[in-house]
Amino acid sequence: MSEEKVFRLGVRPPLEVVDKLPTPEEVFNIPKLTTWNLFAKVLGPAVIALGAAIGSGEWLMGPSVAALYGLFLFWLVIPGAFLQTVFNVSFSRVTLATGEPPITYFTRAKPGPILWVWVLLILVWGQLVWPGWASAAATGLGAMILGRIPGAADAVFVRLLGTALFIICLIICLFGHKIERTLEIVMWACVIFVLVALIFVVAPLSVTGEALSEMARGIVSFGYMPKGVDIFLVAGWWAYIAYATGNNFIIGNFYRDKGYGMSYLVGYIPAIIGGKKTPVSPIGKTFKITPENLVTWKRWMRILYYDQWGIFFTGALLGMFLPSLIIRSLVPVGTKLPAWGIAAHMSEAFAAKVGPWGFYFICLIGFLILFSTQLQVVDVLMRNTVDLIWSVSEKARKIAKEDIRVLYYSLFIIYIIWASIAFWLEQPLVLLLLGANAANLGGVFSVPLTMYMNKQLPKELRPGAWEYVVLVIFWISCIFFFVAMILGQVFGIKIF
């Protein structure tokens, strides 16, 4: 292939250069991009991420922090969500320009895939391998079945429910043209139901003026940190304020599979029932820098902004503030929520205020939130691992006979077996905090890699200088919270 037909991006094989960047109309088979089909067909990857975010930081760790320390720590929420959203846009930009998800194009950085494959696998599996979300979802489901908060004596029952939920996750991912689209549909339904239920039913019946006042003061209490704070909890909460801090790059695969930008020409992971074998290129593609293509590029970037700032950022703020306001209104400051029943505890407190129906209603909300989170988490773990292997191993592609589904579903089954065993190792909150703090570690590597790869793009496609400044601030925050957690948990050195 001649030099004019390729673009050298990092140290791996170059990208093929095509004449034309596909337009949104071509990708989504629509005559014109309207507000209706923007929501019905075009937006969506951010909803998948938001569905998982609400289930981890917002529904579990946020309420834990609010109950224990009150709402004065919530000055961290807006900057946390802002920093994560800028990071999301930054790594997604490279995917739109190349068709490669972050876990693939990160291996293009020096010294090359021999190092980065192992680093990335450790970061992704270190965060997502723990089945804490399924444990928490099973606790909520168990509460509905038992009519009370499950205790230590119900641990076996809860763990068996968790295993059953994993199998249901697999069944859901068997269906659809694209697995990504199936997840979108599930997440749209769950997120809309949860936000409507919290805003129009739970909040009006529970939120107090005192909690609202405390939240307002907390938002502007910059720098406040209570003495002797549990840094393991707070660092984990910071990581999951919007999604997973430095490991947010794991959602970039959804933009590839959705078909944003050059991703349309690269391929996607199809479902086994309803989908068909689809070629997935191990190497991305890019486009010639022409006036026509740059106009189309700006349109794609606007769509990305709508998805990230309109859905992800806004939804993350609502998802974090609402459950924490509710739990702060229901329990006194200093309450340590039970490790086996964070979500179920909220159900019991709400029922004491509105009647028995409140217990089951909150349990239903919590179950839907946490189950949808686990569905997304296990898919993200599978698709990132599979995309990484697919991009660097010709042998793996030959074994799978060029059908990426073989790797995806084989790995899915292996994970279910592991997760069913891991249920017996720890309590849900501890499992979630392990993953959350691993996400802070991920930022130590992923943020500089994202900045480096953006710098490798043609100058017309690169971000403005302000974005690099924000990314550096985000990188420092990831390092700070991870180091603080290590000092506190490993060495007993408290910095607060």
PyMOL commands that set and color helices and strands:
alter all, ss='L'
color gray80, all
select helices_A, chain A and resi 3-5+24-28+35-42+45-69+72-98+102-108+113-128+132-146+152-172+179-206+209-219+231-239+245-258+261-265+291-330+342-354+356-392+394-399+404-422+428-456+459-461+465-489
alter helices_A, ss='H'
color red, helices_A
select strands_A, chain A and resi 6-7+15-18+285-287
alter strands_A, ss='S'
color yellow, strands_A
deselect
rebuild
show_as cartoon
